[in-house]
Amino acid sequence: MLYWTLVFLVIALIAGALGFGGIAGASAGIAQILFFVFLVLLVISLLAGFFRSAR
């Protein structure tokens, strides 16, 4: 999922540099959403691993 976040971030940077503001904004928004989903899943995974090893 982090891979797709970076892909959309690169698309946003390239589109922004070429003057495509709408595409850049949409790609940046998608990248931001994917990044936060990645962070939530990371925290859940870390907590699950912690509680599993605590048994």
PyMOL Python script that loads the backbone (N, CA, C, O; Angstrom):
from pymol import cmd

cmd.read_pdbstr("""\
ATOM      1  N   MET A   1       0.817  -1.182   0.000  1.00  0.00           N
ATOM      2  CA  MET A   1       0.000   0.000   0.000  1.00  0.00           C
ATOM      3  C   MET A   1       0.868   1.256   0.000  1.00  0.00           C
ATOM      4  O   MET A   1       0.514   2.277  -0.589  1.00  0.00           O
ATOM      5  N   LEU A   2       1.993   1.156   0.663  1.00  0.00           N
ATOM      6  CA  LEU A   2       2.910   2.296   0.657  1.00  0.00           C
ATOM      7  C   LEU A   2       3.447   2.545  -0.752  1.00  0.00           C
ATOM      8  O   LEU A   2       3.725   3.686  -1.122  1.00  0.00           O
ATOM      9  N   TYR A   3       3.592   1.476  -1.536  1.00  0.00           N
ATOM     10  CA  TYR A   3       4.028   1.608  -2.932  1.00  0.00           C
ATOM     11  C   TYR A   3       3.047   2.478  -3.714  1.00  0.00           C
ATOM     12  O   TYR A   3       3.463   3.380  -4.441  1.00  0.00           O
ATOM     13  N   TRP A   4       1.735   2.210  -3.568  1.00  0.00           N
ATOM     14  CA  TRP A   4       0.742   2.978  -4.299  1.00  0.00           C
ATOM     15  C   TRP A   4       0.691   4.427  -3.816  1.00  0.00           C
ATOM     16  O   TRP A   4       0.419   5.332  -4.605  1.00  0.00           O
ATOM     17  N   THR A   5       0.946   4.647  -2.556  1.00  0.00           N
ATOM     18  CA  THR A   5       1.015   6.011  -2.043  1.00  0.00           C
ATOM     19  C   THR A   5       2.125   6.781  -2.742  1.00  0.00           C
ATOM     20  O   THR A   5       1.937   7.925  -3.156  1.00  0.00           O
ATOM     21  N   LEU A   6       3.282   6.143  -2.868  1.00  0.00           N
ATOM     22  CA  LEU A   6       4.406   6.801  -3.537  1.00  0.00           C
ATOM     23  C   LEU A   6       4.131   7.013  -5.017  1.00  0.00           C
ATOM     24  O   LEU A   6       4.539   8.029  -5.580  1.00  0.00           O
ATOM     25  N   VAL A   7       3.440   6.060  -5.664  1.00  0.00           N
ATOM     26  CA  VAL A   7       3.094   6.211  -7.083  1.00  0.00           C
ATOM     27  C   VAL A   7       2.199   7.429  -7.279  1.00  0.00           C
ATOM     28  O   VAL A   7       2.455   8.251  -8.158  1.00  0.00           O
ATOM     29  N   PHE A   8       1.146   7.552  -6.463  1.00  0.00           N
ATOM     30  CA  PHE A   8       0.258   8.702  -6.601  1.00  0.00           C
ATOM     31  C   PHE A   8       0.943  10.003  -6.228  1.00  0.00           C
ATOM     32  O   PHE A   8       0.615  11.050  -6.786  1.00  0.00           O
ATOM     33  N   LEU A   9       1.885   9.963  -5.298  1.00  0.00           N
ATOM     34  CA  LEU A   9       2.635  11.160  -4.947  1.00  0.00           C
ATOM     35  C   LEU A   9       3.505  11.615  -6.119  1.00  0.00           C
ATOM     36  O   LEU A   9       3.577  12.808  -6.414  1.00  0.00           O
ATOM     37  N   VAL A  10       4.158  10.676  -6.779  1.00  0.00           N
ATOM     38  CA  VAL A  10       4.981  11.015  -7.941  1.00  0.00           C
ATOM     39  C   VAL A  10       4.110  11.557  -9.075  1.00  0.00           C
ATOM     40  O   VAL A  10       4.487  12.518  -9.746  1.00  0.00           O
ATOM     41  N   ILE A  11       2.940  10.935  -9.287  1.00  0.00           N
ATOM     42  CA  ILE A  11       2.015  11.436 -10.313  1.00  0.00           C
ATOM     43  C   ILE A  11       1.598  12.868  -9.986  1.00  0.00           C
ATOM     44  O   ILE A  11       1.539  13.719 -10.874  1.00  0.00           O
ATOM     45  N   ALA A  12       1.311  13.130  -8.716  1.00  0.00           N
ATOM     46  CA  ALA A  12       0.908  14.479  -8.308  1.00  0.00           C
ATOM     47  C   ALA A  12       2.033  15.484  -8.536  1.00  0.00           C
ATOM     48  O   ALA A  12       1.788  16.598  -8.998  1.00  0.00           O
ATOM     49  N   LEU A  13       3.257  15.095  -8.214  1.00  0.00           N
ATOM     50  CA  LEU A  13       4.391  16.012  -8.419  1.00  0.00           C
ATOM     51  C   LEU A  13       4.623  16.299  -9.891  1.00  0.00           C
ATOM     52  O   LEU A  13       4.858  17.446 -10.272  1.00  0.00           O
ATOM     53  N   ILE A  14       4.559  15.273 -10.716  1.00  0.00           N
ATOM     54  CA  ILE A  14       4.773  15.461 -12.159  1.00  0.00           C
ATOM     55  C   ILE A  14       3.644  16.294 -12.757  1.00  0.00           C
ATOM     56  O   ILE A  14       3.899  17.210 -13.540  1.00  0.00           O
ATOM     57  N   ALA A  15       2.396  15.983 -12.394  1.00  0.00           N
ATOM     58  CA  ALA A  15       1.262  16.743 -12.918  1.00  0.00           C
ATOM     59  C   ALA A  15       1.320  18.203 -12.455  1.00  0.00           C
ATOM     60  O   ALA A  15       1.004  19.115 -13.219  1.00  0.00           O
ATOM     61  N   GLY A  16       1.724  18.413 -11.210  1.00  0.00           N
ATOM     62  CA  GLY A  16       1.855  19.780 -10.715  1.00  0.00           C
ATOM     63  C   GLY A  16       2.937  20.560 -11.442  1.00  0.00           C
ATOM     64  O   GLY A  16       2.774  21.747 -11.724  1.00  0.00           O
ATOM     65  N   ALA A  17       4.040  19.890 -11.745  1.00  0.00           N
ATOM     66  CA  ALA A  17       5.133  20.553 -12.455  1.00  0.00           C
ATOM     67  C   ALA A  17       4.732  20.899 -13.889  1.00  0.00           C
ATOM     68  O   ALA A  17       5.210  21.884 -14.451  1.00  0.00           O
ATOM     69  N   LEU A  18       3.854  20.085 -14.478  1.00  0.00           N
ATOM     70  CA  LEU A  18       3.422  20.333 -15.856  1.00  0.00           C
ATOM     71  C   LEU A  18       2.206  21.250 -15.943  1.00  0.00           C
ATOM     72  O   LEU A  18       1.773  21.607 -17.038  1.00  0.00           O
ATOM     73  N   GLY A  19       1.658  21.630 -14.799  1.00  0.00           N
ATOM     74  CA  GLY A  19       0.563  22.588 -14.795  1.00  0.00           C
ATOM     75  C   GLY A  19      -0.820  21.978 -14.775  1.00  0.00           C
ATOM     76  O   GLY A  19      -1.798  22.695 -14.987  1.00  0.00           O
ATOM     77  N   PHE A  20      -0.942  20.708 -14.533  1.00  0.00           N
ATOM     78  CA  PHE A  20      -2.245  20.063 -14.456  1.00  0.00           C
ATOM     79  C   PHE A  20      -2.701  20.065 -12.992  1.00  0.00           C
ATOM     80  O   PHE A  20      -2.499  19.092 -12.267  1.00  0.00           O
ATOM     81  N   GLY A  21      -3.307  21.156 -12.581  1.00  0.00           N
ATOM     82  CA  GLY A  21      -3.655  21.341 -11.177  1.00  0.00           C
ATOM     83  C   GLY A  21      -4.712  20.376 -10.678  1.00  0.00           C
ATOM     84  O   GLY A  21      -4.621  19.888  -9.552  1.00  0.00           O
ATOM     85  N   GLY A  22      -5.716  20.094 -11.497  1.00  0.00           N
ATOM     86  CA  GLY A  22      -6.783  19.197 -11.073  1.00  0.00           C
ATOM     87  C   GLY A  22      -6.291  17.784 -10.850  1.00  0.00           C
ATOM     88  O   GLY A  22      -6.635  17.148  -9.854  1.00  0.00           O
ATOM     89  N   ILE A  23      -5.491  17.297 -11.770  1.00  0.00           N
ATOM     90  CA  ILE A  23      -4.938  15.946 -11.657  1.00  0.00           C
ATOM     91  C   ILE A  23      -3.970  15.879 -10.484  1.00  0.00           C
ATOM     92  O   ILE A  23      -3.943  14.892  -9.749  1.00  0.00           O
ATOM     93  N   ALA A  24      -3.180  16.925 -10.310  1.00  0.00           N
ATOM     94  CA  ALA A  24      -2.222  16.955  -9.199  1.00  0.00           C
ATOM     95  C   ALA A  24      -2.948  16.949  -7.861  1.00  0.00           C
ATOM     96  O   ALA A  24      -2.537  16.245  -6.938  1.00  0.00           O
ATOM     97  N   GLY A  25      -4.002  17.709  -7.748  1.00  0.00           N
ATOM     98  CA  GLY A  25      -4.764  17.758  -6.505  1.00  0.00           C
ATOM     99  C   GLY A  25      -5.438  16.438  -6.183  1.00  0.00           C
ATOM    100  O   GLY A  25      -5.446  15.995  -5.035  1.00  0.00           O
ATOM    101  N   ALA A  26      -6.006  15.813  -7.210  1.00  0.00           N
ATOM    102  CA  ALA A  26      -6.670  14.526  -7.006  1.00  0.00           C
ATOM    103  C   ALA A  26      -5.657  13.453  -6.621  1.00  0.00           C
ATOM    104  O   ALA A  26      -5.913  12.654  -5.720  1.00  0.00           O
ATOM    105  N   SER A  27      -4.532  13.432  -7.284  1.00  0.00           N
ATOM    106  CA  SER A  27      -3.500  12.434  -6.983  1.00  0.00           C
ATOM    107  C   SER A  27      -2.924  12.646  -5.591  1.00  0.00           C
ATOM    108  O   SER A  27      -2.650  11.680  -4.878  1.00  0.00           O
ATOM    109  N   ALA A  28      -2.742  13.879  -5.206  1.00  0.00           N
ATOM    110  CA  ALA A  28      -2.234  14.162  -3.865  1.00  0.00           C
ATOM    111  C   ALA A  28      -3.254  13.750  -2.805  1.00  0.00           C
ATOM    112  O   ALA A  28      -2.879  13.238  -1.750  1.00  0.00           O
ATOM    113  N   GLY A  29      -4.521  13.967  -3.076  1.00  0.00           N
ATOM    114  CA  GLY A  29      -5.564  13.550  -2.148  1.00  0.00           C
ATOM    115  C   GLY A  29      -5.613  12.033  -1.991  1.00  0.00           C
ATOM    116  O   GLY A  29      -5.744  11.527  -0.876  1.00  0.00           O
ATOM    117  N   ILE A  30      -5.510  11.314  -3.096  1.00  0.00           N
ATOM    118  CA  ILE A  30      -5.499   9.855  -3.050  1.00  0.00           C
ATOM    119  C   ILE A  30      -4.270   9.364  -2.295  1.00  0.00           C
ATOM    120  O   ILE A  30      -4.363   8.440  -1.487  1.00  0.00           O
ATOM    121  N   ALA A  31      -3.130   9.975  -2.553  1.00  0.00           N
ATOM    122  CA  ALA A  31      -1.900   9.583  -1.868  1.00  0.00           C
ATOM    123  C   ALA A  31      -2.023   9.818  -0.365  1.00  0.00           C
ATOM    124  O   ALA A  31      -1.551   9.002   0.426  1.00  0.00           O
ATOM    125  N   GLN A  32      -2.639  10.904   0.032  1.00  0.00           N
ATOM    126  CA  GLN A  32      -2.812  11.213   1.450  1.00  0.00           C
ATOM    127  C   GLN A  32      -3.737  10.194   2.119  1.00  0.00           C
ATOM    128  O   GLN A  32      -3.448   9.724   3.219  1.00  0.00           O
ATOM    129  N   ILE A  33      -4.838   9.855   1.465  1.00  0.00           N
ATOM    130  CA  ILE A  33      -5.761   8.865   2.022  1.00  0.00           C
ATOM    131  C   ILE A  33      -5.073   7.515   2.165  1.00  0.00           C
ATOM    132  O   ILE A  33      -5.191   6.867   3.204  1.00  0.00           O
ATOM    133  N   LEU A  34      -4.350   7.083   1.122  1.00  0.00           N
ATOM    134  CA  LEU A  34      -3.659   5.797   1.172  1.00  0.00           C
ATOM    135  C   LEU A  34      -2.599   5.777   2.265  1.00  0.00           C
ATOM    136  O   LEU A  34      -2.401   4.751   2.915  1.00  0.00           O
ATOM    137  N   PHE A  35      -1.923   6.890   2.472  1.00  0.00           N
ATOM    138  CA  PHE A  35      -0.902   6.956   3.510  1.00  0.00           C
ATOM    139  C   PHE A  35      -1.516   6.787   4.895  1.00  0.00           C
ATOM    140  O   PHE A  35      -0.970   6.069   5.731  1.00  0.00           O
ATOM    141  N   PHE A  36      -2.652   7.446   5.144  1.00  0.00           N
ATOM    142  CA  PHE A  36      -3.284   7.314   6.450  1.00  0.00           C
ATOM    143  C   PHE A  36      -3.858   5.918   6.661  1.00  0.00           C
ATOM    144  O   PHE A  36      -3.826   5.401   7.778  1.00  0.00           O
ATOM    145  N   VAL A  37      -4.382   5.302   5.607  1.00  0.00           N
ATOM    146  CA  VAL A  37      -4.842   3.917   5.715  1.00  0.00           C
ATOM    147  C   VAL A  37      -3.658   3.011   6.029  1.00  0.00           C
ATOM    148  O   VAL A  37      -3.768   2.101   6.851  1.00  0.00           O
ATOM    149  N   PHE A  38      -2.522   3.261   5.374  1.00  0.00           N
ATOM    150  CA  PHE A  38      -1.310   2.499   5.656  1.00  0.00           C
ATOM    151  C   PHE A  38      -0.900   2.642   7.117  1.00  0.00           C
ATOM    152  O   PHE A  38      -0.554   1.652   7.762  1.00  0.00           O
ATOM    153  N   LEU A  39      -0.934   3.863   7.645  1.00  0.00           N
ATOM    154  CA  LEU A  39      -0.557   4.083   9.043  1.00  0.00           C
ATOM    155  C   LEU A  39      -1.488   3.351  10.005  1.00  0.00           C
ATOM    156  O   LEU A  39      -1.030   2.760  10.983  1.00  0.00           O
ATOM    157  N   VAL A  40      -2.781   3.388   9.736  1.00  0.00           N
ATOM    158  CA  VAL A  40      -3.741   2.698  10.600  1.00  0.00           C
ATOM    159  C   VAL A  40      -3.483   1.194  10.577  1.00  0.00           C
ATOM    160  O   VAL A  40      -3.461   0.552  11.627  1.00  0.00           O
ATOM    161  N   LEU A  41      -3.288   0.632   9.386  1.00  0.00           N
ATOM    162  CA  LEU A  41      -3.016  -0.803   9.287  1.00  0.00           C
ATOM    163  C   LEU A  41      -1.690  -1.169   9.942  1.00  0.00           C
ATOM    164  O   LEU A  41      -1.566  -2.252  10.514  1.00  0.00           O
ATOM    165  N   LEU A  42      -0.706  -0.290   9.870  1.00  0.00           N
ATOM    166  CA  LEU A  42       0.577  -0.537  10.518  1.00  0.00           C
ATOM    167  C   LEU A  42       0.413  -0.597  12.033  1.00  0.00           C
ATOM    168  O   LEU A  42       0.947  -1.494  12.685  1.00  0.00           O
ATOM    169  N   VAL A  43      -0.327   0.361  12.589  1.00  0.00           N
ATOM    170  CA  VAL A  43      -0.536   0.381  14.033  1.00  0.00           C
ATOM    171  C   VAL A  43      -1.314  -0.858  14.472  1.00  0.00           C
ATOM    172  O   VAL A  43      -0.970  -1.471  15.483  1.00  0.00           O
ATOM    173  N   ILE A  44      -2.346  -1.233  13.738  1.00  0.00           N
ATOM    174  CA  ILE A  44      -3.117  -2.433  14.079  1.00  0.00           C
ATOM    175  C   ILE A  44      -2.232  -3.665  14.026  1.00  0.00           C
ATOM    176  O   ILE A  44      -2.311  -4.524  14.904  1.00  0.00           O
ATOM    177  N   SER A  45      -1.396  -3.760  13.013  1.00  0.00           N
ATOM    178  CA  SER A  45      -0.498  -4.906  12.880  1.00  0.00           C
ATOM    179  C   SER A  45       0.510  -4.956  14.026  1.00  0.00           C
ATOM    180  O   SER A  45       0.778  -6.027  14.570  1.00  0.00           O
ATOM    181  N   LEU A  46       1.061  -3.822  14.388  1.00  0.00           N
ATOM    182  CA  LEU A  46       2.017  -3.783  15.502  1.00  0.00           C
ATOM    183  C   LEU A  46       1.358  -4.165  16.822  1.00  0.00           C
ATOM    184  O   LEU A  46       1.938  -4.900  17.621  1.00  0.00           O
ATOM    185  N   LEU A  47       0.150  -3.665  17.049  1.00  0.00           N
ATOM    186  CA  LEU A  47      -0.561  -4.010  18.278  1.00  0.00           C
ATOM    187  C   LEU A  47      -0.924  -5.491  18.315  1.00  0.00           C
ATOM    188  O   LEU A  47      -0.813  -6.130  19.362  1.00  0.00           O
ATOM    189  N   ALA A  48      -1.353  -6.036  17.188  1.00  0.00           N
ATOM    190  CA  ALA A  48      -1.690  -7.457  17.135  1.00  0.00           C
ATOM    191  C   ALA A  48      -0.453  -8.310  17.386  1.00  0.00           C
ATOM    192  O   ALA A  48      -0.538  -9.320  18.086  1.00  0.00           O
ATOM    193  N   GLY A  49       0.680  -7.932  16.838  1.00  0.00           N
ATOM    194  CA  GLY A  49       1.914  -8.648  17.071  1.00  0.00           C
ATOM    195  C   GLY A  49       2.363  -8.542  18.512  1.00  0.00           C
ATOM    196  O   GLY A  49       2.879  -9.509  19.074  1.00  0.00           O
ATOM    197  N   PHE A  50       2.176  -7.392  19.113  1.00  0.00           N
ATOM    198  CA  PHE A  50       2.551  -7.208  20.522  1.00  0.00           C
ATOM    199  C   PHE A  50       1.703  -8.075  21.440  1.00  0.00           C
ATOM    200  O   PHE A  50       2.220  -8.747  22.332  1.00  0.00           O
ATOM    201  N   PHE A  51       0.391  -8.050  21.208  1.00  0.00           N
ATOM    202  CA  PHE A  51      -0.495  -8.834  22.060  1.00  0.00           C
ATOM    203  C   PHE A  51      -0.347 -10.338  21.825  1.00  0.00           C
ATOM    204  O   PHE A  51      -0.546 -11.138  22.739  1.00  0.00           O
ATOM    205  N   ARG A  52       0.003 -10.715  20.599  1.00  0.00           N
ATOM    206  CA  ARG A  52       0.192 -12.129  20.304  1.00  0.00           C
ATOM    207  C   ARG A  52       1.453 -12.648  20.999  1.00  0.00           C
ATOM    208  O   ARG A  52       1.463 -13.772  21.502  1.00  0.00           O
ATOM    209  N   SER A  53       2.505 -11.846  21.028  1.00  0.00           N
ATOM    210  CA  SER A  53       3.756 -12.282  21.662  1.00  0.00           C
ATOM    211  C   SER A  53       3.671 -12.179  23.191  1.00  0.00           C
ATOM    212  O   SER A  53       4.476 -12.795  23.889  1.00  0.00           O
ATOM    213  N   ALA A  54       2.721 -11.420  23.717  1.00  0.00           N
ATOM    214  CA  ALA A  54       2.582 -11.245  25.152  1.00  0.00           C
ATOM    215  C   ALA A  54       1.958 -12.469  25.822  1.00  0.00           C
ATOM    216  O   ALA A  54       2.078 -12.637  27.035  1.00  0.00           O
ATOM    217  N   ARG A  55       1.307 -13.308  25.058  1.00  0.00           N
ATOM    218  CA  ARG A  55       0.668 -14.511  25.639  1.00  0.00           C
ATOM    219  C   ARG A  55       1.654 -15.483  26.134  1.00  0.00           C
ATOM    220  O   ARG A  55       1.277 -16.538  26.646  1.00  0.00           O
TER     221      ARG A  55
END
""", "prot")
cmd.dss("prot")
cmd.show_as("cartoon", "prot")
cmd.util.cbc("prot")
cmd.orient("prot")
